[in-house]
Amino acid sequence: MTTDLLGHPLTEQERRILAALDELVALSGDSGLAPNARSAVLAAIAPLGVAATGLGLRFEHLIDHGV
């Protein structure tokens, strides 16, 4: 993804937010993750998801990730 939802080019910081969010979402689906670690990962997804939505980078419901 190289643009936000309005078609503006992403800044380096915005790309990093999306990369962190994508990594956490992928990690949350790892079946080998301990339950307490999965809970912490889901808790970390929430503020990044809010940031991504607020910046217009991505629009998705956090419930889609189990948050």
N, CA, C and O of each residue as an XYZ file, in Angstrom:
268
protein
N       0.850     -1.171      0.000
C       0.000      0.000      0.000
C       0.900      1.239      0.000
O       1.777      1.378      0.852
N       0.678      2.116     -0.940
C       1.522      3.304     -1.050
C       0.760      4.602     -0.853
O       1.357      5.677     -0.799
N      -0.574      4.502     -0.743
C      -1.381      5.702     -0.526
C      -2.377      5.463      0.602
O      -2.683      4.324      0.957
N      -2.876      6.572      1.159
C      -3.921      6.454      2.165
C      -5.263      6.263      1.467
O      -5.320      6.103      0.248
N      -6.329      6.280      2.236
C      -7.653      6.039      1.664
C      -8.123      7.155      0.726
O      -9.047      6.960     -0.062
N      -7.487      8.314      0.815
C      -7.835      9.432     -0.066
C      -6.894      9.545     -1.257
O      -7.046     10.434     -2.094
N      -5.923      8.641     -1.331
C      -5.001      8.645     -2.454
C      -3.722      9.435     -2.244
O      -2.926      9.581     -3.172
N      -3.513      9.949     -1.036
C      -2.283     10.688     -0.743
C      -1.141      9.713     -0.476
O      -1.360      8.672      0.144
N       0.057     10.021     -0.924
C       1.200      9.139     -0.650
C       1.438      9.001      0.854
O       1.278      9.960      1.609
N       1.818      7.811      1.272
C       2.099      7.569      2.680
C       3.453      8.148      3.065
O       4.404      8.121      2.283
N       3.522      8.670      4.282
C       4.805      9.105      4.828
C       5.531      7.870      5.367
O       4.940      6.798      5.495
N       6.791      8.031      5.674
C       7.558      6.924      6.265
C       6.934      6.487      7.588
O       6.860      5.291      7.871
N       6.486      7.440      8.395
C       5.866      7.113      9.677
C       4.574      6.335      9.478
O       4.303      5.388     10.216
N       3.777      6.722      8.491
C       2.530      6.005      8.219
C       2.810      4.582      7.750
O       2.107      3.651      8.142
N       3.825      4.406      6.920
C       4.200      3.057      6.482
C       4.639      2.204      7.675
O       4.336      1.012      7.741
N       5.341      2.814      8.597
C       5.797      2.074      9.781
C       4.626      1.691     10.682
O       4.614      0.594     11.241
N       3.649      2.571     10.828
C       2.451      2.247     11.612
C       1.742      1.052     10.988
O       1.364      0.116     11.694
N       1.561      1.077      9.679
C       0.888     -0.036      9.005
C       1.693     -1.323      9.108
O       1.120     -2.398      9.284
N       3.005     -1.228      9.001
C       3.850     -2.422      9.117
C       3.740     -3.022     10.519
O       3.645     -4.240     10.670
N       3.751     -2.175     11.530
C       3.622     -2.655     12.911
C       2.255     -3.293     13.127
O       2.150     -4.348     13.752
N       1.225     -2.661     12.618
C      -0.126     -3.197     12.746
C      -0.226     -4.552     12.045
O      -0.767     -5.503     12.610
N       0.284     -4.644     10.833
C       0.230     -5.902     10.090
C       1.002     -7.009     10.803
O       0.562     -8.159     10.828
N       2.146     -6.666     11.379
C       2.939     -7.658     12.110
C       2.192     -8.163     13.341
O       2.196     -9.361     13.623
N       1.555     -7.257     14.068
C       0.800     -7.669     15.253
C      -0.407     -8.518     14.880
O      -0.711     -9.495     15.564
N      -1.094     -8.159     13.809
C      -2.245     -8.951     13.358
C      -1.782    -10.359     12.976
O      -2.435    -11.341     13.325
N      -0.669    -10.460     12.267
C      -0.135    -11.763     11.893
C       0.256    -12.560     13.141
O      -0.023    -13.756     13.230
N       0.891    -11.905     14.087
C       1.307    -12.571     15.311
C       0.107    -13.062     16.116
O       0.163    -14.133     16.719
N      -0.960    -12.298     16.129
C      -2.147    -12.692     16.903
C      -2.773    -13.975     16.380
O      -3.467    -14.668     17.124
N      -2.544    -14.302     15.120
C      -3.092    -15.517     14.543
C      -2.190    -16.731     14.687
O      -2.538    -17.816     14.221
N      -1.040    -16.568     15.322
C      -0.098    -17.667     15.513
C      -0.638    -18.620     16.576
O      -0.803    -18.234     17.733
N      -0.909    -19.846     16.190
C      -1.507    -20.815     17.116
C      -0.557    -21.237     18.226
O      -1.005    -21.794     19.228
N       0.733    -20.992     18.080
C       1.692    -21.352     19.107
C       1.881    -20.293     20.175
O       2.638    -20.492     21.126
N       1.205    -19.182     20.024
C       1.346    -18.079     20.972
C       0.628    -18.415     22.274
O      -0.515    -18.872     22.261
N       1.297    -18.189     23.386
C       0.676    -18.431     24.693
C      -0.529    -17.506     24.874
O      -0.526    -16.382     24.372
N      -1.561    -17.971     25.589
C      -2.780    -17.156     25.746
C      -2.536    -15.763     26.312
O      -3.143    -14.796     25.852
N      -1.659    -15.646     27.302
C      -1.420    -14.318     27.869
C      -0.681    -13.424     26.869
O      -0.907    -12.214     26.842
N       0.189    -14.001     26.057
C       0.891    -13.226     25.036
C      -0.082    -12.792     23.946
O       0.001    -11.667     23.453
N      -1.005    -13.676     23.566
C      -2.002    -13.315     22.552
C      -2.868    -12.161     23.051
O      -3.190    -11.247     22.292
N      -3.240    -12.205     24.323
C      -4.029    -11.105     24.897
C      -3.265     -9.790     24.826
O      -3.846     -8.749     24.517
N      -1.979     -9.831     25.108
C      -1.165     -8.616     25.050
C      -1.040     -8.117     23.616
O      -1.081     -6.911     23.375
N      -0.889     -9.026     22.670
C      -0.800     -8.634     21.261
C      -2.108     -7.993     20.814
O      -2.093     -6.973     20.126
N      -3.233     -8.578     21.195
C      -4.530     -7.996     20.836
C      -4.696     -6.609     21.455
O      -5.246     -5.702     20.832
N      -4.216     -6.460     22.681
C      -4.284     -5.142     23.332
C      -3.426     -4.125     22.588
O      -3.776     -2.946     22.542
N      -2.319     -4.555     22.012
C      -1.446     -3.648     21.258
C      -2.038     -3.293     19.903
O      -1.761     -2.222     19.363
N      -2.848     -4.183     19.355
C      -3.477     -3.917     18.056
C      -4.446     -2.741     18.156
O      -4.544     -1.931     17.234
N      -5.153     -2.650     19.265
C      -6.206     -1.638     19.397
C      -5.719     -0.211     19.146
O      -6.294      0.463     18.291
N      -4.694      0.288     19.842
C      -4.293      1.676     19.589
C      -3.701      1.890     18.197
O      -3.875      2.957     17.608
N      -3.007      0.887     17.670
C      -2.484      1.035     16.309
C      -3.614      1.047     15.284
O      -3.558      1.774     14.292
N      -4.635      0.239     15.534
C      -5.794      0.240     14.652
C      -6.514      1.578     14.663
O      -6.960      2.066     13.625
N      -6.622      2.162     15.848
C      -7.249      3.478     15.972
C      -6.406      4.530     15.246
O      -6.945      5.405     14.568
N      -5.092      4.438     15.390
C      -4.201      5.382     14.699
C      -4.338      5.243     13.188
O      -4.434      6.247     12.483
N      -4.349      4.017     12.684
C      -4.460      3.787     11.239
C      -5.788      4.300     10.696
O      -5.839      4.875      9.608
N      -6.853      4.093     11.451
C      -8.167      4.582     11.013
C      -8.214      6.104     11.075
O      -8.702      6.747     10.145
N      -7.708      6.686     12.166
C      -7.711      8.135     12.332
C      -6.896      8.859     11.279
O      -7.235      9.972     10.877
N      -5.827      8.231     10.834
C      -4.980      8.834      9.802
C      -5.509      8.552      8.394
O      -4.949      9.033      7.409
N      -6.566      7.787      8.308
C      -7.131      7.462      6.991
C      -6.264      6.491      6.206
O      -6.281      6.488      4.975
N      -5.505      5.667      6.922
C      -4.627      4.715      6.250
C      -5.352      3.434      5.884
O      -5.082      2.815      4.855
N      -6.266      3.057      6.737
C      -6.997      1.807      6.553
C      -8.289      1.913      7.336
O      -8.326      2.510      8.412
N      -9.333      1.343      6.804
C     -10.589      1.302      7.548
C     -10.986     -0.149      7.716
O     -11.361     -0.821      6.756
N     -10.900     -0.619      8.934
C     -11.336     -1.968      9.244
C     -11.795     -1.992     10.689
O     -11.343     -1.199     11.515
N     -12.681     -2.894     10.974
C     -13.189     -3.021     12.335
C     -12.235     -3.879     13.138
O     -11.800     -4.933     12.675
N     -11.908     -3.436     14.336
C     -10.982     -4.189     15.175
C     -11.555     -5.551     15.561
O     -10.802     -6.478     15.862
N     -12.860     -5.676     15.555
C     -13.477     -6.965     15.871
C     -13.069     -8.020     14.852
O     -13.086     -9.213     15.154
N     -12.699     -7.584     13.630
C     -12.227     -8.519     12.609
C     -10.940     -9.227     13.049
O     -10.605    -10.294     12.535
N     -10.231     -8.628     13.996
C      -8.993     -9.196     14.509
C      -9.157     -9.790     15.907
O      -8.180    -10.211     16.526
N     -10.390     -9.822     16.398
C     -10.637    -10.367     17.713
C     -10.398     -9.397     18.849
O     -10.331     -9.796     20.011
N     -10.268     -8.114     18.515
C     -10.015     -7.101     19.537
C     -11.344     -6.571     20.046
O     -11.370     -5.703     20.918
